[in-house]
């Protein structure tokens, strides 16, 4: 992987907002989160909602939703989708680590392993405290992450194809490579647009970083914030977490009363 220095920064999702829905179509967690919102009577806070990959299925399931993201461009796309579908949701363009909001949510969710994009314990603790403050007493927080043991295996500097996707008459090729991992992973994600003649139209680079957070580290931070650990799932089928093999680390936390 190129030895280009990285500085800790928010990922510039504004720069790829119009492309995001083209190359991100994951739906593996829809059923899991639909089940989680079934019995929630009050509002649900979806963190890092982006363009609404999960927001729309949750609204279809009857959730009363507030969607938070730091990317204004992503939220503008979500807003267009909501209006086209006749849905309503509160949209909040804020940084989770400095979020200040009334304690009115029965459930907060942070999907797509996005907590890992909060790098450094100072910011991670700030994010946990912000979510804690937004929840009513006994409110729950579902926080998703990769299992660092499993995820670290793919951090080897190799260039990997994410996929090829239609983009009008052209096609979008997305690939990426990752280095580091102790604990911060530095990722370069490449976007290449080719015409019908297979000639390159344009190319774009997105610098990303995320942290491989160990289970004991996160549990300590969560407990010190005031959360109770109800359960840790290892996948979106609800299996118990296995440190050696589980692909995910899904925390079910509850705010102490």
C-alpha positions in Angstrom: 0.0 0.0 0.0 1.3 3.5 -0.8 3.1 5.1 2.2 1.0 8.3 2.1 0.6 9.8 5.5 -2.9 9.9 7.0 -4.2 12.5 9.3 -7.2 11.7 11.6 -10.2 13.3 9.9 -13.8 12.8 9.2 -14.4 10.8 6.1 -15.5 13.1 3.3 -18.7 11.3 2.3 -19.9 14.5 0.7 -17.4 13.9 -2.1 -19.1 10.5 -3.0 -22.7 11.2 -1.9 -24.1 11.1 -5.4 -22.3 7.8 -6.0 -23.1 6.1 -2.7 -26.4 4.4 -3.7 -24.8 3.1 -6.9 -22.1 1.0 -5.1 -23.7 0.4 -1.7 -26.7 -2.0 -1.8 -26.2 -4.0 1.4 -29.3 -5.3 3.0 -28.0 -8.0 5.3 -29.0 -6.2 8.5 -32.5 -5.1 7.5 -34.4 -7.9 9.2 -32.3 -7.6 12.4 -33.1 -3.9 12.8 -36.7 -4.3 11.8 -37.1 -6.8 14.7 -35.4 -4.3 17.0 -37.9 -1.5 16.3 -41.0 -3.6 16.4 -41.9 -3.0 20.1 -40.5 0.5 20.3 -43.3 2.9 21.1 -41.3 6.1 21.0 -38.8 7.7 18.6 -35.8 5.9 17.3 -32.4 7.7 16.6 -30.5 6.3 13.6 -26.9 7.4 13.7 -24.8 7.8 10.5 -28.0 7.3 8.4 -26.3 8.5 5.2 -28.6 8.4 2.2 -31.1 6.2 4.0 -29.9 2.7 3.2 -31.6 1.5 6.4 -33.8 4.5 7.1 -36.4 3.6 4.5 -36.9 0.0 5.6 -37.3 1.2 9.2 -39.9 3.7 8.2 -41.7 1.1 6.2 -41.7 -1.0 9.4 -43.5 1.8 11.2 -40.6 3.4 13.1 -40.7 7.0 14.2 -37.3 8.0 13.1 -34.7 10.8 13.5 -31.8 10.4 11.1 -28.4 11.9 12.0 -25.3 12.2 9.7 -22.4 14.6 9.4 -22.7 14.7 5.6 -25.1 17.4 4.5 -25.0 16.0 0.9 -26.0 12.5 2.1 -28.9 13.9 4.1 -30.1 16.0 1.1 -30.3 12.8 -0.9 -32.2 11.1 2.0 -34.6 14.1 2.1 -35.4 13.7 -1.6 -36.1 10.0 -1.1 -38.4 10.7 1.9 -40.4 13.3 -0.1 -40.7 10.9 -3.1 -42.0 8.1 -0.9 -44.2 10.3 1.3 -42.3 9.5 4.5 -41.4 11.8 7.3 -38.3 11.8 9.4 -36.4 14.3 11.4 -33.0 15.0 9.8 -30.1 16.1 11.9 -26.8 17.2 10.3 -24.4 16.9 13.2 -21.2 15.2 14.3 -22.1 12.4 16.7 -19.1 13.2 18.9 -20.4 16.6 19.7 -24.1 15.8 19.5 -26.4 17.6 21.9 -30.0 16.5 21.9 -32.8 16.1 24.4 -33.1 12.7 26.2 -36.2 11.5 24.2 -35.2 8.4 22.4 -36.2 4.8 23.5 -33.7 3.3 21.0 -30.6 4.5 19.2 -28.9 2.5 16.5 -25.5 2.9 14.9 -25.5 0.5 11.9 -23.0 -0.6 9.2 -20.2 -0.9 11.8 -19.8 2.9 11.6 -18.7 3.3 15.2 -15.3 2.1 14.0 -14.9 5.3 11.9 -14.7 7.2 15.1 -10.9 7.1 15.7 -9.4 7.6 19.2 -10.8 6.9 22.6 -11.4 10.6 23.3 -13.9 10.8 20.4 -15.3 7.3 21.1 -16.1 8.2 24.7 -17.6 11.5 23.5 -19.9 9.6 21.1 -21.0 7.1 23.8 -21.7 10.0 26.2 -23.7 11.8 23.5 -25.9 8.7 22.8 -26.3 8.1 26.5 -27.6 11.6 26.9 -30.1 11.2 24.0 -31.7 8.2 25.5 -34.6 8.1 28.0 -33.9 6.0 31.2 -33.8 2.3 30.3 -33.3 3.3 26.6 -31.3 1.0 24.4 -28.3 1.5 22.2 -27.5 -1.0 19.4 -23.9 -0.3 18.3 -22.4 -2.4 15.5 -18.7 -3.1 14.8 -16.6 -5.6 13.0 -15.0 -8.3 15.1 -11.4 -7.0 15.1 -9.9 -10.5 15.1 -11.7 -11.4 11.9 -11.6 -8.0 10.2 -7.8 -7.7 10.7 -7.2 -10.7 8.4 -8.2 -8.6 5.3 -5.9 -5.7 6.2 -2.9 -6.7 4.1 -2.3 -3.9 1.6 -3.8 -5.9 -1.3 -6.0 -4.1 -3.9 -9.4 -5.7 -3.9 -12.3 -5.1 -6.2 -15.5 -4.0 -4.5 -17.5 -4.3 -7.7 -18.6 -2.9 -11.0 -21.9 -1.0 -11.2 -23.9 0.6 -14.0 -23.8 4.4 -14.0 -26.0 5.5 -16.8 -24.4 4.4 -20.1 -21.1 4.2 -18.2 -19.9 1.8 -15.5 -18.4 2.5 -12.1 -15.6 0.4 -10.8 -14.9 0.6 -7.1 -11.8 -0.9 -5.4 -9.8 -0.4 -2.3 -6.7 -1.3 -0.3 -6.0 -1.3 3.4 -3.0 -1.0 5.6 -2.1 -0.6 9.2 -4.6 -2.1 11.7 -2.8 -1.6 15.0 -5.4 -0.4 15.7 -6.2 2.2 13.0 -6.8 0.9 9.4 -5.9 3.3 6.6 -8.1 2.6 3.5 -7.8 4.1 0.1 -11.0 3.7 -1.9 -10.9 4.2 -5.7 -13.8 5.2 -8.0 -13.2 4.8 -11.7 -15.8 5.6 -14.4 -15.5 3.9 -17.7 -17.5 4.6 -20.9 -19.0 2.1 -23.3 -15.6 2.2 -25.1 -13.8 1.0 -21.9 -11.9 4.3 -21.8 -11.5 6.0 -18.4 -13.8 9.0 -18.0 -12.7 10.1 -14.5 -11.2 8.7 -11.3 -11.8 9.7 -7.7 -10.0 8.8 -4.4 -11.7 8.6 -1.0 -9.4 8.5 2.0 -10.9 6.5 4.9 -9.7 5.3 8.3 -11.3 3.2 10.9 -10.2 1.7 14.2 -10.2 -2.0 15.1 -11.7 -1.7 18.6 -11.1 -4.6 21.0 -14.1 -6.1 22.9 -12.7 -5.4 26.3 -11.8 -1.8 25.3 -15.3 -1.0 24.1 -17.0 -2.7 27.1 -14.9 -0.7 29.5 -15.8 2.6 27.8 -19.5 1.7 27.6 -19.7 0.7 31.3 -17.8 3.9 32.4 -20.3 5.9 30.4 -23.1 4.4 32.3 -24.4 1.7 30.0 -25.3 -1.8 31.0 -24.3 -4.5 28.6 -27.3 -6.6 27.9 -25.9 -8.8 25.2 -23.2 -9.0 22.4 -24.3 -10.6 19.1 -21.8 -12.1 16.7 -23.9 -11.7 13.6 -27.2 -10.3 12.3 -29.0 -13.6 12.9 -28.6 -13.1 16.6 -25.9 -15.7 17.4 -23.8 -15.3 20.5 -20.4 -13.5 19.9 -17.4 -15.8 19.3 -14.2 -13.9 19.6 -12.4 -16.1 17.1 -15.0 -16.5 14.3 -17.9 -14.1 14.6 -17.9 -11.6 11.7 -19.5 -8.8 13.7 -19.7 -7.5 17.3 -23.2 -6.1 17.9 -23.6 -4.5 21.3 -27.0 -4.3 22.9 -26.5 -1.6 25.6 -29.0 -0.1 28.0 -28.9 3.2 29.8 -29.1 2.8 33.5 -32.0 4.5 35.2 
